[in-house]
Amino acid sequence: MIRITELARERVERVLGNGDLAVDATAGKGRDTLFLARAVGPAGRVIAFDIQRQALAETASLLKQNNLAHRVSLVCGGHETMAAHVDAPVAAVMFNLGYLPGGDHGIVTRPETTRRALASSLELLRPGGLITLVLYSGHPQGDQEKKAIVNYCRELDGALYSVVQVRLLNRRGAPPELLVVKKSKNQP
Ligand SMILES: C[S@@+](CC[C@H](N)C(=O)[O-])C[C@H]1O[C@@H](n2cnc3c(N)ncnc32)[C@H](O)[C@@H]1O
């Protein structure tokens, strides 16, 4: 079974190396944060955002269990404030949108703040860097968010960014989709 979240990690793993800076824009249960903390190596750093203390506590606990807490800074705040917390060129930014699994399904990412966070990520990304977004259209605001983000990406300058959309064609319901945004290595 192909999992969209694993596809996102596979793509990100290809651009990350020891000493890189990576951002988890939606820490949630910490699985992507843990993946990034491993992928940036002993000299690397990860900054992870979430608006829920419960999510950050779960992420902190997962990192501690894996002895990787020292590589990660946790920010209790919206990813739309990313530019205030991230100061160096970033190799990869991961977004896994929607709500915290097992948490309050009323607390979800929102089209406008996600779009602002994506715009900041594009600015902070180093040439050759990558952004992944896992989009869920199966919850009330999810479809609106997915359309807003897909439309935003469609308008990105093709000379500066390549955008790929991955869809599971034969899964019932509203399966998640993946967007991969790559910044050109040769920026003007
Ligand atoms: C699907 S979960 C992320 C799952 C996570 N990547 C993992 O691997 O476990 C989405 C998370 O986004 C968080 N969130 C919602 N709005 C946010 C915002 N403006 N900034 C940062 N996180 C936000 C929610 O609190 C929730 O924990």
The ligand as a Gaussian input file, in Angstrom:
#p B3LYP/6-31G(d) Opt

LIG

0 1
 C       -2.255000      16.260000      10.361000
 S       -1.551000      16.996000      11.795000
 C        0.190000      16.858000      11.487000
 C        0.718000      15.450000      11.635000
 C        2.224000      15.398000      11.801000
 N        2.936000      15.904000      10.636000
 C        2.747000      14.026000      12.159000
 O        3.647000      13.511000      11.457000
 O        2.278000      13.450000      13.149000
 C       -1.868000      18.729000      11.523000
 C       -1.393000      19.606000      12.678000
 O       -1.399000      20.965000      12.231000
 C       -1.609000      21.771000      13.357000
 N       -1.960000      23.144000      12.957000
 C       -3.158000      23.683000      12.667000
 N       -3.030000      24.983000      12.313000
 C       -1.698000      25.281000      12.388000
 C       -0.925000      26.445000      12.149000
 N       -1.484000      27.611000      11.753000
 N        0.416000      26.377000      12.332000
 C        1.010000      25.226000      12.733000
 N        0.315000      24.077000      12.971000
 C       -1.010000      24.105000      12.793000
 C       -2.688000      21.044000      14.135000
 O       -2.701000      21.459000      15.474000
 C       -2.242000      19.575000      13.932000
 O       -1.507000      19.109000      15.029000

